[in-house]
């Protein structure tokens, strides 16, 4: 048996061990049941379970998600800056960012304006925060590219 402070108390009868744990206001937990004799420890079992669960959650990896940022060729500079700031947060949280420039009506005649917006966003996001995963592609009324975290 091991006490709450960590010192070994030797082989003790089960009744005595339970009464000792009860006196301290803690639980008697069987740590190594396969040993001969089995090893028990006086501890707070609820706290032990909490710490164990915390360790297992820490080992889990982050599930990568794809976040989308939509802009138009006429989107203002401040709005673009704000969306870039959001995208940097997503990349910092290890999520991919899909940048979409959407065209409406006569904007299709000026695809170069949308390309400029896309290039400024890509330029600001790639570097230490992220890397370009897929190059900008024109799909009907959308221009799409994906940026992955570094």
Backbone torsions as a table, in degrees:
resi	resn	phi	psi	omega
1	UNK	NA	145.0	179.4
2	UNK	-119.2	135.6	-177.7
3	UNK	-78.9	176.5	-179.6
4	UNK	-67.0	-27.0	179.7
5	UNK	-84.1	-13.3	176.6
6	UNK	107.8	-0.9	179.9
7	UNK	-84.8	145.8	-178.8
8	UNK	-83.0	129.7	-178.3
9	UNK	-101.5	-5.5	179.5
10	UNK	87.8	-165.3	-178.6
11	UNK	-83.4	123.3	-177.4
12	UNK	-131.1	147.7	177.2
13	UNK	-64.6	150.4	-175.9
14	UNK	-60.7	-41.9	179.9
15	UNK	-61.1	-44.6	-179.3
16	UNK	-64.4	-41.5	-179.2
17	UNK	-64.0	-42.8	179.3
18	UNK	-64.8	-41.7	179.7
19	UNK	-67.3	-36.4	178.0
20	UNK	-65.0	-42.1	178.7
21	UNK	-65.0	-39.7	-179.3
22	UNK	-66.3	-38.0	177.9
23	UNK	-61.3	-36.2	-179.4
24	UNK	-83.9	-8.2	180.0
25	UNK	77.1	25.4	-178.8
26	UNK	-122.4	-175.5	-178.6
27	UNK	-108.7	155.0	173.6
28	UNK	-100.1	115.6	-174.7
29	UNK	-115.9	130.8	176.7
30	UNK	-81.0	110.4	-175.0
31	UNK	-85.0	-45.1	-178.4
32	UNK	-126.9	88.8	-176.3
33	UNK	-72.5	-22.2	-175.5
34	UNK	-84.8	-9.2	-180.0
35	UNK	-78.1	161.8	175.1
36	UNK	-122.2	114.3	-9.3
37	UNK	-72.4	157.7	-179.8
38	UNK	-61.0	144.5	-178.2
39	UNK	-96.7	128.5	178.2
40	UNK	-121.1	155.7	-178.6
41	UNK	-138.2	143.6	175.8
42	UNK	-90.3	118.3	-178.4
43	UNK	-158.9	170.2	174.0
44	UNK	-85.8	107.7	-173.4
45	UNK	-64.9	-37.5	178.7
46	UNK	-61.8	-43.1	178.9
47	UNK	-65.6	-39.5	179.0
48	UNK	-61.7	-45.4	178.8
49	UNK	-64.1	-39.0	179.6
50	UNK	-62.8	-47.8	-179.9
51	UNK	-62.9	-40.7	-179.8
52	UNK	-64.0	-43.3	178.1
53	UNK	-64.7	-36.6	179.4
54	UNK	-64.9	-39.4	179.0
55	UNK	-66.1	-41.3	-179.4
56	UNK	-68.2	-35.4	178.4
57	UNK	-70.2	-29.8	-179.3
58	UNK	-68.4	-31.0	-177.9
59	UNK	-78.5	-14.2	-179.5
60	UNK	-70.7	139.6	179.3
61	UNK	-88.1	160.5	-178.8
62	UNK	-77.6	132.6	176.4
63	UNK	-81.2	117.1	-177.5
64	UNK	-71.1	132.4	177.7
65	UNK	-116.4	160.6	175.4
66	UNK	-107.8	118.7	178.0
67	UNK	-101.6	148.2	-177.3
68	UNK	-116.5	140.8	173.9
69	UNK	-121.6	122.9	-179.5
70	UNK	-110.4	132.6	174.9
71	UNK	-136.4	168.2	175.2
72	UNK	-123.5	163.8	-179.7
73	UNK	-59.2	-28.0	-178.0
74	UNK	-95.4	9.8	179.9
75	UNK	-63.8	135.2	-177.9
76	UNK	-68.4	158.5	-176.1
77	UNK	-63.3	-40.6	-179.9
78	UNK	-63.9	-39.9	178.5
79	UNK	-65.0	-40.3	177.6
80	UNK	-63.4	-43.5	178.7
81	UNK	-59.5	-42.2	-179.8
82	UNK	-64.3	-42.9	180.0
83	UNK	-66.9	-35.3	176.9
84	UNK	-65.2	-40.3	178.0
85	UNK	-61.7	-42.5	176.6
86	UNK	-61.8	-44.0	-178.5
87	UNK	-63.3	-37.2	178.1
88	UNK	-64.1	-37.2	175.2
89	UNK	-63.1	-42.1	178.1
90	UNK	-62.7	-45.2	-179.6
91	UNK	-65.2	-36.9	177.1
92	UNK	-65.2	-26.0	178.6
93	UNK	-92.2	12.9	177.3
94	UNK	65.7	35.0	174.5
95	UNK	-107.7	149.7	175.1
96	UNK	-78.4	153.6	179.0
97	UNK	-123.4	126.2	175.3
98	UNK	-103.1	118.4	179.8
99	UNK	-96.7	124.8	-178.6
100	UNK	-123.5	124.2	172.5
101	UNK	-104.4	118.6	-176.7
102	UNK	-101.7	136.1	179.4
103	UNK	-110.0	142.1	176.5
104	UNK	-129.5	141.8	172.3
105	UNK	50.8	-121.0	-175.1
106	UNK	-74.9	-8.0	177.2
107	UNK	-63.7	-21.5	179.0
108	UNK	-63.5	-24.1	179.1
109	UNK	-75.0	-17.2	-177.4
110	UNK	-123.5	61.8	-179.5
111	UNK	-64.0	-27.5	-179.3
112	UNK	-62.1	-29.6	177.1
113	UNK	-66.5	-43.3	176.9
114	UNK	-65.5	-35.4	179.1
115	UNK	-65.4	-37.6	178.2
116	UNK	-62.9	-44.5	179.1
117	UNK	-61.6	-45.3	179.8
118	UNK	-60.5	-44.2	-178.9
119	UNK	-64.0	-39.1	179.0
120	UNK	-66.4	-39.6	178.9
121	UNK	-65.4	-45.7	179.8
122	UNK	-61.9	-43.2	-178.8
123	UNK	-60.8	-41.0	-177.6
124	UNK	-76.3	-31.5	-176.7
125	UNK	-85.8	-32.3	178.9
126	UNK	-81.7	147.9	-175.8
127	UNK	138.2	-122.5	-179.5
128	UNK	-80.4	-23.3	-178.9
129	UNK	-81.7	-48.1	-174.0
130	UNK	-148.3	175.7	177.3
131	UNK	-133.4	149.3	-178.0
132	UNK	-71.4	119.7	-179.2
133	UNK	-92.4	-49.4	174.7
134	UNK	-125.0	134.7	-179.4
135	UNK	-67.9	157.6	179.3
136	UNK	-59.1	132.0	179.2
137	UNK	-127.5	139.6	179.0
138	UNK	-92.3	119.0	176.3
139	UNK	-122.1	101.0	-179.5
140	UNK	51.0	-107.1	-176.3
141	UNK	-101.2	19.0	-180.0
142	UNK	-132.7	146.9	171.6
143	UNK	-119.9	121.8	-171.4
144	UNK	-126.2	140.2	168.7
145	UNK	-145.1	159.6	-178.0
146	UNK	-121.6	136.6	177.7
147	UNK	-120.4	127.1	-178.7
148	UNK	-102.5	152.0	178.1
149	UNK	-70.6	154.4	177.7
150	UNK	-80.8	NA	NA
